[in-house]
């Protein structure tokens, strides 16, 4: 599990989303549409992904 990362891309605007979901998007470092970030594959990241899965696309990196 050492060094595994996930590529997360914001594919849907969080404008109409719940405030908690907007904060999660920002906390993950996704500021603009189609922006991609690489985050570690751990329980915390997986929880965030689960919360905003309708706004993002996830790939194994």
C-alpha distance matrix in Angstrom:
0.0 3.8 6.3 5.8 9.2 11.9 15.5 18.0 21.7 24.6 26.9 29.4 31.3 30.7 34.5 35.5 32.4 32.4 32.3 29.1 27.4 29.0 27.6 24.0 24.4 25.7 23.0 20.4 22.5 24.1 27.7 29.3 29.2 27.1 25.1 21.5 18.8 15.2 13.2 9.7 8.1 8.9 11.8 14.4 13.9 13.9 17.1 18.7 18.0 19.6 22.6 23.5 22.3 26.0 26.0 22.8 21.2 17.4 15.8 12.4 12.4
3.8 0.0 3.8 5.8 9.1 12.6 15.8 18.5 22.1 25.1 27.8 30.3 32.0 31.4 35.1 36.4 33.5 33.5 33.0 29.9 28.4 29.5 27.8 24.5 24.7 25.5 22.7 20.2 21.8 23.8 27.3 29.0 29.3 27.2 24.8 21.2 18.2 14.5 12.7 9.3 9.2 10.2 13.6 15.4 14.8 15.7 18.8 19.9 19.6 21.7 24.2 24.9 24.1 27.7 27.2 24.0 22.5 18.8 17.1 13.7 12.7
6.3 3.8 0.0 3.8 6.4 10.1 12.9 15.8 19.3 22.4 25.2 27.9 29.5 29.2 32.8 34.4 31.7 32.1 31.5 28.7 26.9 27.6 26.1 22.9 22.6 23.2 20.8 17.9 19.1 21.0 24.4 25.9 26.3 24.1 21.6 17.9 15.0 11.2 10.1 7.3 8.3 10.4 14.1 15.2 13.9 15.2 18.5 18.8 18.4 21.0 23.3 23.5 22.7 26.1 25.2 21.8 20.3 16.7 14.9 11.7 9.9
5.8 5.8 3.8 0.0 3.8 7.1 10.3 13.1 16.7 19.9 22.3 25.1 27.0 26.8 30.5 31.9 29.2 29.7 29.6 26.7 24.6 25.6 24.5 21.1 20.7 21.8 19.7 16.5 18.0 19.4 23.0 24.2 24.2 21.8 19.8 16.0 13.5 9.8 8.7 6.1 5.7 8.7 12.3 13.7 11.8 12.5 16.1 16.5 15.5 17.9 20.6 20.6 19.5 22.9 22.2 18.8 17.0 13.3 11.4 8.2 7.2
9.2 9.1 6.4 3.8 0.0 3.8 6.8 9.5 13.1 16.2 18.8 21.6 23.4 23.3 27.0 28.5 25.9 26.7 26.5 23.9 21.6 22.3 21.4 18.1 17.3 18.4 16.6 13.2 14.5 15.7 19.3 20.4 20.4 18.2 16.0 12.3 9.8 6.1 5.4 4.3 4.9 8.6 12.0 12.5 9.8 11.0 14.5 14.2 12.9 15.9 18.2 17.8 16.8 20.0 19.0 15.5 13.9 10.5 9.0 6.7 5.4
11.9 12.6 10.1 7.1 3.8 0.0 3.8 6.2 9.8 12.9 15.3 18.1 20.1 20.2 23.9 25.3 22.8 23.9 24.1 21.7 19.0 19.8 19.4 16.0 14.9 16.6 15.3 11.7 13.1 13.5 17.2 17.9 17.5 15.2 13.5 9.9 8.1 5.5 5.4 6.2 5.8 9.4 12.0 12.3 8.9 9.5 12.9 12.1 10.2 13.3 15.6 14.7 13.4 16.4 15.4 11.9 10.1 6.7 5.8 4.9 5.1
15.5 15.8 12.9 10.3 6.8 3.8 0.0 3.8 6.6 10.2 12.4 15.6 17.6 18.3 21.9 23.6 21.6 23.2 23.4 21.6 18.5 18.8 18.9 15.8 13.8 15.4 15.0 11.2 11.8 11.4 14.8 15.0 14.3 11.7 10.1 6.5 5.7 4.6 6.7 9.0 9.5 12.8 15.2 14.8 11.1 11.9 14.9 13.2 11.0 14.4 16.2 14.4 13.1 15.4 13.8 10.1 8.2 5.7 5.1 6.1 5.6
18.0 18.5 15.8 13.1 9.5 6.2 3.8 0.0 3.8 6.8 9.4 12.1 14.0 14.6 18.2 19.8 17.8 19.5 19.8 18.2 15.0 15.2 15.6 12.7 10.4 12.5 12.6 8.9 9.8 8.6 12.1 12.3 11.4 9.5 8.2 5.4 5.4 6.3 7.6 10.5 10.8 13.4 14.9 13.9 10.1 10.9 13.1 10.8 8.5 12.0 13.2 10.9 10.0 12.1 10.2 6.6 5.8 4.7 6.5 8.9 9.3
21.7 22.1 19.3 16.7 13.1 9.8 6.6 3.8 0.0 3.8 6.1 9.2 11.2 12.6 15.9 17.8 16.4 18.7 19.2 18.3 14.9 14.5 15.7 13.4 10.2 12.3 13.5 10.2 10.2 7.7 10.4 9.6 8.0 5.8 5.6 4.3 6.6 9.0 10.9 14.1 14.6 17.1 18.4 17.1 13.4 14.1 15.8 13.0 10.7 13.8 14.4 11.3 10.5 11.4 8.6 5.5 5.2 6.5 8.6 11.6 12.0
24.6 25.1 22.4 19.9 16.2 12.9 10.2 6.8 3.8 0.0 3.8 5.9 7.5 8.9 12.1 14.1 13.0 15.6 16.2 15.8 12.3 11.5 13.4 11.6 8.2 10.5 12.5 10.1 9.9 6.5 8.5 7.3 5.4 5.1 5.8 6.8 9.0 11.9 13.2 16.6 17.1 19.0 19.6 17.9 14.5 15.2 16.0 12.8 10.9 13.6 13.2 9.7 9.7 9.6 6.1 4.6 6.6 9.1 11.9 15.1 15.7
26.9 27.8 25.2 22.3 18.8 15.3 12.4 9.4 6.1 3.8 0.0 3.8 6.8 9.4 12.2 13.6 13.2 16.3 17.7 17.7 14.0 13.5 16.0 14.5 11.2 13.8 16.1 13.8 13.7 10.1 11.4 9.3 6.0 5.4 8.2 9.4 12.3 15.0 16.5 19.7 19.7 21.7 22.2 20.8 17.4 17.4 18.2 15.4 12.9 14.9 14.7 10.9 10.1 8.8 5.8 5.2 6.6 10.1 12.8 16.4 17.4
29.4 30.3 27.9 25.1 21.6 18.1 15.6 12.1 9.2 5.9 3.8 0.0 3.8 6.4 8.9 10.0 9.9 13.3 15.0 15.6 12.0 11.4 14.6 13.7 10.7 13.4 16.1 14.5 14.7 11.1 11.7 9.8 6.8 8.2 10.7 12.5 14.9 17.8 18.8 21.9 21.8 23.3 23.3 21.5 18.6 18.5 18.5 15.5 13.6 14.9 13.8 10.1 10.1 7.7 4.7 6.7 9.2 12.8 15.9 19.5 20.8
31.3 32.0 29.5 27.0 23.4 20.1 17.6 14.0 11.2 7.5 6.8 3.8 0.0 3.8 5.5 7.5 8.1 11.6 12.7 14.1 10.9 9.3 12.7 12.8 9.8 11.7 15.0 14.3 14.0 10.4 10.0 8.3 6.4 9.4 11.2 13.7 15.8 19.0 19.8 23.1 23.5 24.7 24.5 22.2 19.5 20.0 19.5 16.2 15.1 16.5 14.7 11.0 12.3 10.1 6.9 9.3 12.4 15.6 18.8 22.2 23.1
30.7 31.4 29.2 26.8 23.3 20.2 18.3 14.6 12.6 8.9 9.4 6.4 3.8 0.0 3.8 5.6 5.0 8.0 8.9 10.3 7.4 5.7 9.4 9.9 7.7 9.7 12.7 12.8 13.1 10.2 10.0 9.8 9.1 12.0 12.9 14.9 16.2 19.2 19.3 22.3 22.7 23.3 22.7 20.2 18.0 18.5 17.4 14.1 13.7 14.9 12.3 9.2 11.5 9.8 7.0 9.9 13.5 16.2 19.7 22.9 23.9
34.5 35.1 32.8 30.5 27.0 23.9 21.9 18.2 15.9 12.1 12.2 8.9 5.5 3.8 0.0 3.8 5.6 8.5 9.1 11.7 9.8 7.6 11.1 12.7 10.8 11.9 15.2 15.9 15.7 12.9 11.7 11.2 10.9 14.3 15.4 17.9 19.4 22.5 22.8 25.9 26.4 27.0 26.2 23.5 21.5 22.2 20.8 17.5 17.5 18.4 15.5 12.7 15.1 12.9 10.5 13.5 17.1 20.0 23.4 26.6 27.5
35.5 36.4 34.4 31.9 28.5 25.3 23.6 19.8 17.8 14.1 13.6 10.0 7.5 5.6 3.8 0.0 3.8 6.8 8.8 11.5 9.8 8.9 12.5 13.8 12.6 14.4 17.3 17.9 18.4 15.7 15.1 14.6 13.8 16.8 18.2 20.4 21.8 24.7 24.6 27.5 27.5 27.8 26.6 24.1 22.4 22.5 20.8 17.9 17.8 17.9 14.9 12.5 14.7 12.1 10.8 14.4 17.9 20.9 24.5 27.7 29.1
32.4 33.5 31.7 29.2 25.9 22.8 21.6 17.8 16.4 13.0 13.2 9.9 8.1 5.0 5.6 3.8 0.0 3.8 6.4 8.2 6.2 6.4 9.9 10.7 10.1 12.4 14.7 15.4 16.6 14.2 14.4 14.6 14.0 16.7 17.6 19.2 20.1 22.6 22.0 24.6 24.5 24.5 23.0 20.6 19.1 19.1 17.2 14.4 14.5 14.5 11.3 9.2 11.9 10.0 9.0 12.5 16.2 18.7 22.5 25.4 27.0
32.4 33.5 32.1 29.7 26.7 23.9 23.2 19.5 18.7 15.6 16.3 13.3 11.6 8.0 8.5 6.8 3.8 0.0 3.8 5.5 5.3 6.4 8.9 10.0 10.8 12.7 14.3 15.7 17.4 15.8 16.1 17.1 17.0 19.6 20.0 21.3 21.5 23.8 22.6 24.8 24.7 24.1 22.2 19.6 18.8 18.9 16.3 13.9 14.9 14.4 10.7 9.9 13.2 12.1 11.6 14.8 18.5 20.4 24.2 26.8 28.4
32.3 33.0 31.5 29.6 26.5 24.1 23.4 19.8 19.2 16.2 17.7 15.0 12.7 8.9 9.1 8.8 6.4 3.8 0.0 3.8 5.4 5.0 6.3 8.7 10.0 10.8 12.2 14.4 15.8 14.8 14.7 16.5 17.2 20.1 19.8 21.1 20.9 23.2 22.0 24.2 24.5 23.8 22.0 19.0 18.5 19.3 16.6 13.9 15.6 15.8 12.0 11.5 15.1 14.6 13.5 16.1 19.9 21.5 25.2 27.6 28.7
29.1 29.9 28.7 26.7 23.9 21.7 21.6 18.2 18.3 15.8 17.7 15.6 14.1 10.3 11.7 11.5 8.2 5.5 3.8 0.0 3.8 5.5 5.2 6.3 8.8 10.1 10.4 12.5 14.6 14.2 15.1 17.2 17.9 20.2 19.6 20.3 19.5 21.3 19.5 21.4 21.5 20.4 18.5 15.4 15.3 16.0 13.1 10.7 12.9 12.9 9.2 9.6 13.3 13.8 13.0 15.1 18.7 19.7 23.3 25.3 26.6
27.4 28.4 26.9 24.6 21.6 19.0 18.5 15.0 14.9 12.3 14.0 12.0 10.9 7.4 9.8 9.8 6.2 5.3 5.4 3.8 0.0 3.8 5.4 5.0 6.3 8.7 9.7 10.7 12.8 11.7 12.9 14.6 14.8 16.8 16.5 17.2 16.9 18.8 17.5 19.6 19.6 19.1 17.5 14.7 13.7 14.2 11.9 8.9 10.3 10.6 7.1 6.2 10.0 10.3 9.3 11.4 15.0 16.3 20.0 22.3 23.7
29.0 29.5 27.6 25.6 22.3 19.8 18.8 15.2 14.5 11.5 13.5 11.4 9.3 5.7 7.6 8.9 6.4 6.4 5.0 5.5 3.8 0.0 3.8 5.4 5.2 6.4 8.6 10.1 11.2 9.8 10.1 11.9 12.7 15.3 14.8 16.1 16.1 18.5 17.7 20.3 21.0 20.8 19.8 16.7 15.3 16.5 14.7 11.3 12.5 13.7 10.5 8.8 12.3 12.2 10.0 12.1 15.8 17.4 20.9 23.3 24.2
27.6 27.8 26.1 24.5 21.4 19.4 18.9 15.6 15.7 13.4 16.0 14.6 12.7 9.4 11.1 12.5 9.9 8.9 6.3 5.2 5.4 3.8 0.0 3.8 5.4 5.1 6.0 8.6 10.0 10.0 10.6 13.3 14.9 17.2 15.9 16.7 15.8 17.8 16.5 18.8 19.8 19.2 18.2 14.7 13.9 15.7 13.7 10.4 12.6 14.1 11.0 10.3 13.9 14.7 12.7 14.0 17.4 18.3 21.6 23.5 24.0
24.0 24.5 22.9 21.1 18.1 16.0 15.8 12.7 13.4 11.6 14.5 13.7 12.8 9.9 12.7 13.8 10.7 10.0 8.7 6.3 5.0 5.4 3.8 0.0 3.8 5.4 4.9 6.2 8.8 9.0 10.9 13.5 14.5 16.0 14.6 14.7 13.5 15.1 13.4 15.6 16.2 15.7 14.7 11.4 10.3 12.0 10.1 6.7 8.9 10.7 8.1 7.6 11.0 12.6 10.9 11.5 14.6 15.0 18.3 20.0 20.8
24.4 24.7 22.6 20.7 17.3 14.9 13.8 10.4 10.2 8.2 11.2 10.7 9.8 7.7 10.8 12.6 10.1 10.8 10.0 8.8 6.3 5.2 5.4 3.8 0.0 3.8 5.5 5.3 6.7 5.6 7.5 9.8 10.7 12.3 11.0 11.5 11.0 13.4 12.6 15.5 16.4 16.8 16.5 13.5 11.4 13.0 12.2 8.4 9.2 11.7 9.6 7.5 10.4 11.4 8.7 9.0 12.3 13.3 16.5 18.7 19.2
25.7 25.5 23.2 21.8 18.4 16.6 15.4 12.5 12.3 10.5 13.8 13.4 11.7 9.7 11.9 14.4 12.4 12.7 10.8 10.1 8.7 6.4 5.1 5.4 3.8 0.0 3.8 5.4 5.2 5.4 6.1 9.4 11.6 13.5 11.5 12.3 11.4 13.9 13.3 16.3 17.9 18.2 18.2 14.8 13.1 15.5 14.7 11.0 12.4 15.1 13.0 11.2 14.2 15.1 12.2 12.4 15.3 16.1 18.9 20.8 20.7
23.0 22.7 20.8 19.7 16.6 15.3 15.0 12.6 13.5 12.5 16.1 16.1 15.0 12.7 15.2 17.3 14.7 14.3 12.2 10.4 9.7 8.6 6.0 4.9 5.5 3.8 0.0 3.8 5.4 7.5 9.2 12.6 14.6 15.9 13.5 13.3 11.3 12.9 11.3 13.8 15.5 15.3 15.2 11.7 10.5 13.4 12.5 9.2 11.4 14.1 12.4 11.6 14.5 16.3 14.0 13.6 16.2 16.1 18.6 19.9 19.8
20.4 20.2 17.9 16.5 13.2 11.7 11.2 8.9 10.2 10.1 13.8 14.5 14.3 12.8 15.9 17.9 15.4 15.7 14.4 12.5 10.7 10.1 8.6 6.2 5.3 5.4 3.8 0.0 3.8 5.7 8.7 11.6 13.0 13.5 10.9 10.1 7.9 9.3 8.0 10.9 12.6 13.1 13.7 10.7 8.3 11.2 11.4 8.0 9.2 12.6 11.7 10.5 12.6 14.7 12.3 11.0 13.0 12.6 14.9 16.2 16.0
22.5 21.8 19.1 18.0 14.5 13.1 11.8 9.8 10.2 9.9 13.7 14.7 14.0 13.1 15.7 18.4 16.6 17.4 15.8 14.6 12.8 11.2 10.0 8.8 6.7 5.2 5.4 3.8 0.0 3.8 6.0 9.1 11.4 12.0 8.9 8.7 6.9 9.4 9.4 12.8 15.1 16.1 17.2 14.2 11.8 14.7 15.1 11.7 12.5 16.0 15.0 13.2 15.1 16.7 13.6 12.3 14.2 14.1 16.1 17.5 16.7
24.1 23.8 21.0 19.4 15.7 13.5 11.4 8.6 7.7 6.5 10.1 11.1 10.4 10.2 12.9 15.7 14.2 15.8 14.8 14.2 11.7 9.8 10.0 9.0 5.6 5.4 7.5 5.7 3.8 0.0 3.8 5.9 7.7 8.6 6.1 7.1 7.0 10.4 11.1 14.7 16.5 17.8 18.7 16.0 13.2 15.3 15.7 12.1 12.0 15.3 14.3 11.6 13.3 14.2 10.7 9.7 11.8 12.7 15.1 17.2 16.8
27.7 27.3 24.4 23.0 19.3 17.2 14.8 12.1 10.4 8.5 11.4 11.7 10.0 10.0 11.7 15.1 14.4 16.1 14.7 15.1 12.9 10.1 10.6 10.9 7.5 6.1 9.2 8.7 6.0 3.8 0.0 3.8 7.1 9.2 7.1 9.5 10.0 13.6 14.6 18.3 20.2 21.5 22.2 19.3 16.7 19.0 19.0 15.3 15.5 18.5 16.9 14.1 16.1 16.3 12.6 12.3 14.7 16.1 18.4 20.7 20.1
29.3 29.0 25.9 24.2 20.4 17.9 15.0 12.3 9.6 7.3 9.3 9.8 8.3 9.8 11.2 14.6 14.6 17.1 16.5 17.2 14.6 11.9 13.3 13.5 9.8 9.4 12.6 11.6 9.1 5.9 3.8 0.0 3.8 6.4 5.5 9.0 10.9 14.7 16.4 20.2 21.8 23.5 24.4 21.8 18.9 20.6 21.0 17.3 16.7 19.6 18.3 14.9 16.3 15.8 11.9 11.7 13.8 15.9 18.0 20.8 20.3
29.2 29.3 26.3 24.2 20.4 17.5 14.3 11.4 8.0 5.4 6.0 6.8 6.4 9.1 10.9 13.8 14.0 17.0 17.2 17.9 14.8 12.7 14.9 14.5 10.7 11.6 14.6 13.0 11.4 7.7 7.1 3.8 0.0 3.8 5.5 8.8 11.6 15.2 17.1 20.7 21.8 23.8 24.5 22.4 19.2 20.3 20.8 17.4 16.0 18.6 17.6 13.9 14.5 13.5 9.8 9.6 11.4 14.1 16.4 19.6 19.5
27.1 27.2 24.1 21.8 18.2 15.2 11.7 9.5 5.8 5.1 5.4 8.2 9.4 12.0 14.3 16.8 16.7 19.6 20.1 20.2 16.8 15.3 17.2 16.0 12.3 13.5 15.9 13.5 12.0 8.6 9.2 6.4 3.8 0.0 3.8 6.4 9.9 13.2 15.6 19.2 20.2 22.6 23.8 22.1 18.6 19.5 20.8 17.6 15.7 18.5 18.3 14.7 14.4 13.9 10.5 9.0 9.5 11.9 13.6 16.7 16.5
25.1 24.8 21.6 19.8 16.0 13.5 10.1 8.2 5.6 5.8 8.2 10.7 11.2 12.9 15.4 18.2 17.6 20.0 19.8 19.6 16.5 14.8 15.9 14.6 11.0 11.5 13.5 10.9 8.9 6.1 7.1 5.5 5.5 3.8 0.0 3.8 6.8 10.4 12.9 16.6 18.2 20.6 22.1 20.2 16.7 18.3 19.6 16.4 15.0 18.3 18.1 14.9 15.1 15.4 11.9 10.0 10.6 12.0 13.4 15.9 15.1
21.5 21.2 17.9 16.0 12.3 9.9 6.5 5.4 4.3 6.8 9.4 12.5 13.7 14.9 17.9 20.4 19.2 21.3 21.1 20.3 17.2 16.1 16.7 14.7 11.5 12.3 13.3 10.1 8.7 7.1 9.5 9.0 8.8 6.4 3.8 0.0 3.8 6.9 9.8 13.4 14.9 17.6 19.5 17.9 14.3 15.9 17.8 15.0 13.4 16.9 17.4 14.6 14.3 15.5 12.5 9.6 9.2 9.5 10.2 12.4 11.4
18.8 18.2 15.0 13.5 9.8 8.1 5.7 5.4 6.6 9.0 12.3 14.9 15.8 16.2 19.4 21.8 20.1 21.5 20.9 19.5 16.9 16.1 15.8 13.5 11.0 11.4 11.3 7.9 6.9 7.0 10.0 10.9 11.6 9.9 6.8 3.8 0.0 3.8 6.4 10.1 12.2 14.7 16.8 15.2 11.7 14.0 16.0 13.3 12.3 16.1 16.7 14.6 14.7 16.6 13.9 11.0 10.8 9.9 10.6 11.8 10.4
15.2 14.5 11.2 9.8 6.1 5.5 4.6 6.3 9.0 11.9 15.0 17.8 19.0 19.2 22.5 24.7 22.6 23.8 23.2 21.3 18.8 18.5 17.8 15.1 13.4 13.9 12.9 9.3 9.4 10.4 13.6 14.7 15.2 13.2 10.4 6.9 3.8 0.0 3.8 6.9 9.2 12.1 14.8 13.8 10.5 12.6 15.3 13.4 12.4 16.1 17.3 15.9 15.6 18.2 16.1 12.8 12.0 9.8 9.5 9.5 7.6
13.2 12.7 10.1 8.7 5.4 5.4 6.7 7.6 10.9 13.2 16.5 18.8 19.8 19.3 22.8 24.6 22.0 22.6 22.0 19.5 17.5 17.7 16.5 13.4 12.6 13.3 11.3 8.0 9.4 11.1 14.6 16.4 17.1 15.6 12.9 9.8 6.4 3.8 0.0 3.8 6.5 8.7 11.3 10.2 7.2 9.9 12.4 10.9 10.6 14.2 15.4 14.8 14.9 17.9 16.3 13.3 13.0 10.4 10.8 10.2 9.2
9.7 9.3 7.3 6.1 4.3 6.2 9.0 10.5 14.1 16.6 19.7 21.9 23.1 22.3 25.9 27.5 24.6 24.8 24.2 21.4 19.6 20.3 18.8 15.6 15.5 16.3 13.8 10.9 12.8 14.7 18.3 20.2 20.7 19.2 16.6 13.4 10.1 6.9 3.8 0.0 3.8 5.8 9.2 9.0 7.0 9.3 12.1 11.8 11.7 14.7 16.5 16.6 16.5 19.9 18.9 15.9 15.3 12.2 12.0 10.3 9.6
8.1 9.2 8.3 5.7 4.9 5.8 9.5 10.8 14.6 17.1 19.7 21.8 23.5 22.7 26.4 27.5 24.5 24.7 24.5 21.5 19.6 21.0 19.8 16.2 16.4 17.9 15.5 12.6 15.1 16.5 20.2 21.8 21.8 20.2 18.2 14.9 12.2 9.2 6.5 3.8 0.0 3.8 7.1 8.3 6.3 7.0 10.4 11.1 10.4 12.7 15.3 15.8 15.0 18.7 18.3 15.4 14.4 11.0 10.7 8.9 9.5
8.9 10.2 10.4 8.7 8.6 9.4 12.8 13.4 17.1 19.0 21.7 23.3 24.7 23.3 27.0 27.8 24.5 24.1 23.8 20.4 19.1 20.8 19.2 15.7 16.8 18.2 15.3 13.1 16.1 17.8 21.5 23.5 23.8 22.6 20.6 17.6 14.7 12.1 8.7 5.8 3.8 0.0 3.8 5.6 5.5 6.2 8.7 10.2 10.6 12.3 14.5 15.9 15.7 19.5 19.5 17.0 16.7 13.6 14.0 12.4 13.3
11.8 13.6 14.1 12.3 12.0 12.0 15.2 14.9 18.4 19.6 22.2 23.3 24.5 22.7 26.2 26.6 23.0 22.2 22.0 18.5 17.5 19.8 18.2 14.7 16.5 18.2 15.2 13.7 17.2 18.7 22.2 24.4 24.5 23.8 22.1 19.5 16.8 14.8 11.3 9.2 7.1 3.8 0.0 3.8 5.5 5.0 6.1 8.7 9.8 10.4 12.4 14.6 14.8 18.6 19.0 17.2 17.4 14.7 15.9 14.9 16.3
14.4 15.4 15.2 13.7 12.5 12.3 14.8 13.9 17.1 17.9 20.8 21.5 22.2 20.2 23.5 24.1 20.6 19.6 19.0 15.4 14.7 16.7 14.7 11.4 13.5 14.8 11.7 10.7 14.2 16.0 19.3 21.8 22.4 22.1 20.2 17.9 15.2 13.8 10.2 9.0 8.3 5.6 3.8 0.0 3.8 5.5 5.2 6.5 8.8 10.0 10.9 12.9 14.0 17.6 17.5 16.0 17.0 14.7 16.5 16.1 17.1
13.9 14.8 13.9 11.8 9.8 8.9 11.1 10.1 13.4 14.5 17.4 18.6 19.5 18.0 21.5 22.4 19.1 18.8 18.5 15.3 13.7 15.3 13.9 10.3 11.4 13.1 10.5 8.3 11.8 13.2 16.7 18.9 19.2 18.6 16.7 14.3 11.7 10.5 7.2 7.0 6.3 5.5 5.5 3.8 0.0 3.8 5.4 5.1 6.2 8.6 10.0 10.9 11.5 15.2 14.7 12.7 13.4 11.1 12.9 12.9 13.9
13.9 15.7 15.2 12.5 11.0 9.5 11.9 10.9 14.1 15.2 17.4 18.5 20.0 18.5 22.2 22.5 19.1 18.9 19.3 16.0 14.2 16.5 15.7 12.0 13.0 15.5 13.4 11.2 14.7 15.3 19.0 20.6 20.3 19.5 18.3 15.9 14.0 12.6 9.9 9.3 7.0 6.2 5.0 5.5 3.8 0.0 3.8 5.5 5.0 6.1 8.7 10.2 9.9 13.7 14.2 12.3 12.6 10.2 12.2 12.2 14.2
17.1 18.8 18.5 16.1 14.5 12.9 14.9 13.1 15.8 16.0 18.2 18.5 19.5 17.4 20.8 20.8 17.2 16.3 16.6 13.1 11.9 14.7 13.7 10.1 12.2 14.7 12.5 11.4 15.1 15.7 19.0 21.0 20.8 20.8 19.6 17.8 16.0 15.3 12.4 12.1 10.4 8.7 6.1 5.2 5.4 3.8 0.0 3.8 5.4 5.1 6.4 9.0 9.8 13.3 14.0 13.1 14.4 12.9 15.4 15.9 17.8
18.7 19.9 18.8 16.5 14.2 12.1 13.2 10.8 13.0 12.8 15.4 15.5 16.2 14.1 17.5 17.9 14.4 13.9 13.9 10.7 8.9 11.3 10.4 6.7 8.4 11.0 9.2 8.0 11.7 12.1 15.3 17.3 17.4 17.6 16.4 15.0 13.3 13.4 10.9 11.8 11.1 10.2 8.7 6.5 5.1 5.5 3.8 0.0 3.8 5.4 5.2 6.5 8.3 11.5 11.3 10.6 12.5 11.6 14.6 15.7 17.2
18.0 19.6 18.4 15.5 12.9 10.2 11.0 8.5 10.7 10.9 12.9 13.6 15.1 13.7 17.5 17.8 14.5 14.9 15.6 12.9 10.3 12.5 12.6 8.9 9.2 12.4 11.4 9.2 12.5 12.0 15.5 16.7 16.0 15.7 15.0 13.4 12.3 12.4 10.6 11.7 10.4 10.6 9.8 8.8 6.2 5.0 5.4 3.8 0.0 3.8 5.4 5.4 5.4 9.1 9.2 7.8 9.1 8.2 11.4 12.9 15.0
19.6 21.7 21.0 17.9 15.9 13.3 14.4 12.0 13.8 13.6 14.9 14.9 16.5 14.9 18.4 17.9 14.5 14.4 15.8 12.9 10.6 13.7 14.1 10.7 11.7 15.1 14.1 12.6 16.0 15.3 18.5 19.6 18.6 18.5 18.3 16.9 16.1 16.1 14.2 14.7 12.7 12.3 10.4 10.0 8.6 6.1 5.1 5.4 3.8 0.0 3.8 5.7 5.2 8.7 10.2 9.8 11.2 10.6 13.7 15.3 17.8
22.6 24.2 23.3 20.6 18.2 15.6 16.2 13.2 14.4 13.2 14.7 13.8 14.7 12.3 15.5 14.9 11.3 10.7 12.0 9.2 7.1 10.5 11.0 8.1 9.6 13.0 12.4 11.7 15.0 14.3 16.9 18.3 17.6 18.3 18.1 17.4 16.7 17.3 15.4 16.5 15.3 14.5 12.4 10.9 10.0 8.7 6.4 5.2 5.4 3.8 0.0 3.8 5.9 8.2 9.3 10.1 12.6 12.8 16.3 18.2 20.3
23.5 24.9 23.5 20.6 17.8 14.7 14.4 10.9 11.3 9.7 10.9 10.1 11.0 9.2 12.7 12.5 9.2 9.9 11.5 9.6 6.2 8.8 10.3 7.6 7.5 11.2 11.6 10.5 13.2 11.6 14.1 14.9 13.9 14.7 14.9 14.6 14.6 15.9 14.8 16.6 15.8 15.9 14.6 12.9 10.9 10.2 9.0 6.5 5.4 5.7 3.8 0.0 3.8 5.4 5.6 6.7 9.8 10.9 14.7 17.1 19.1
22.3 24.1 22.7 19.5 16.8 13.4 13.1 10.0 10.5 9.7 10.1 10.1 12.3 11.5 15.1 14.7 11.9 13.2 15.1 13.3 10.0 12.3 13.9 11.0 10.4 14.2 14.5 12.6 15.1 13.3 16.1 16.3 14.5 14.4 15.1 14.3 14.7 15.6 14.9 16.5 15.0 15.7 14.8 14.0 11.5 9.9 9.8 8.3 5.4 5.2 5.9 3.8 0.0 3.8 5.5 5.4 7.3 8.5 12.2 14.8 17.3
26.0 27.7 26.1 22.9 20.0 16.4 15.4 12.1 11.4 9.6 8.8 7.7 10.1 9.8 12.9 12.1 10.0 12.1 14.6 13.8 10.3 12.2 14.7 12.6 11.4 15.1 16.3 14.7 16.7 14.2 16.3 15.8 13.5 13.9 15.4 15.5 16.6 18.2 17.9 19.9 18.7 19.5 18.6 17.6 15.2 13.7 13.3 11.5 9.1 8.7 8.2 5.4 3.8 0.0 3.8 5.9 8.3 10.7 14.4 17.5 19.9
26.0 27.2 25.2 22.2 19.0 15.4 13.8 10.2 8.6 6.1 5.8 4.7 6.9 7.0 10.5 10.8 9.0 11.6 13.5 13.0 9.3 10.0 12.7 10.9 8.7 12.2 14.0 12.3 13.6 10.7 12.6 11.9 9.8 10.5 11.9 12.5 13.9 16.1 16.3 18.9 18.3 19.5 19.0 17.5 14.7 14.2 14.0 11.3 9.2 10.2 9.3 5.6 5.5 3.8 0.0 3.8 7.2 10.2 13.8 17.1 18.9
22.8 24.0 21.8 18.8 15.5 11.9 10.1 6.6 5.5 4.6 5.2 6.7 9.3 9.9 13.5 14.4 12.5 14.8 16.1 15.1 11.4 12.1 14.0 11.5 9.0 12.4 13.6 11.0 12.3 9.7 12.3 11.7 9.6 9.0 10.0 9.6 11.0 12.8 13.3 15.9 15.4 17.0 17.2 16.0 12.7 12.3 13.1 10.6 7.8 9.8 10.1 6.7 5.4 5.9 3.8 0.0 3.8 6.5 10.1 13.4 15.1
21.2 22.5 20.3 17.0 13.9 10.1 8.2 5.8 5.2 6.6 6.6 9.2 12.4 13.5 17.1 17.9 16.2 18.5 19.9 18.7 15.0 15.8 17.4 14.6 12.3 15.3 16.2 13.0 14.2 11.8 14.7 13.8 11.4 9.5 10.6 9.2 10.8 12.0 13.0 15.3 14.4 16.7 17.4 17.0 13.4 12.6 14.4 12.5 9.1 11.2 12.6 9.8 7.3 8.3 7.2 3.8 0.0 3.8 6.9 10.5 12.4
17.4 18.8 16.7 13.3 10.5 6.7 5.7 4.7 6.5 9.1 10.1 12.8 15.6 16.2 20.0 20.9 18.7 20.4 21.5 19.7 16.3 17.4 18.3 15.0 13.3 16.1 16.1 12.6 14.1 12.7 16.1 15.9 14.1 11.9 12.0 9.5 9.9 9.8 10.4 12.2 11.0 13.6 14.7 14.7 11.1 10.2 12.9 11.6 8.2 10.6 12.8 10.9 8.5 10.7 10.2 6.5 3.8 0.0 3.8 7.0 9.3
15.8 17.1 14.9 11.4 9.0 5.8 5.1 6.5 8.6 11.9 12.8 15.9 18.8 19.7 23.4 24.5 22.5 24.2 25.2 23.3 20.0 20.9 21.6 18.3 16.5 18.9 18.6 14.9 16.1 15.1 18.4 18.0 16.4 13.6 13.4 10.2 10.6 9.5 10.8 12.0 10.7 14.0 15.9 16.5 12.9 12.2 15.4 14.6 11.4 13.7 16.3 14.7 12.2 14.4 13.8 10.1 6.9 3.8 0.0 3.8 6.2
12.4 13.7 11.7 8.2 6.7 4.9 6.1 8.9 11.6 15.1 16.4 19.5 22.2 22.9 26.6 27.7 25.4 26.8 27.6 25.3 22.3 23.3 23.5 20.0 18.7 20.8 19.9 16.2 17.5 17.2 20.7 20.8 19.6 16.7 15.9 12.4 11.8 9.5 10.2 10.3 8.9 12.4 14.9 16.1 12.9 12.2 15.9 15.7 12.9 15.3 18.2 17.1 14.8 17.5 17.1 13.4 10.5 7.0 3.8 0.0 3.8
12.4 12.7 9.9 7.2 5.4 5.1 5.6 9.3 12.0 15.7 17.4 20.8 23.1 23.9 27.5 29.1 27.0 28.4 28.7 26.6 23.7 24.2 24.0 20.8 19.2 20.7 19.8 16.0 16.7 16.8 20.1 20.3 19.5 16.5 15.1 11.4 10.4 7.6 9.2 9.6 9.5 13.3 16.3 17.1 13.9 14.2 17.8 17.2 15.0 17.8 20.3 19.1 17.3 19.9 18.9 15.1 12.4 9.3 6.2 3.8 0.0
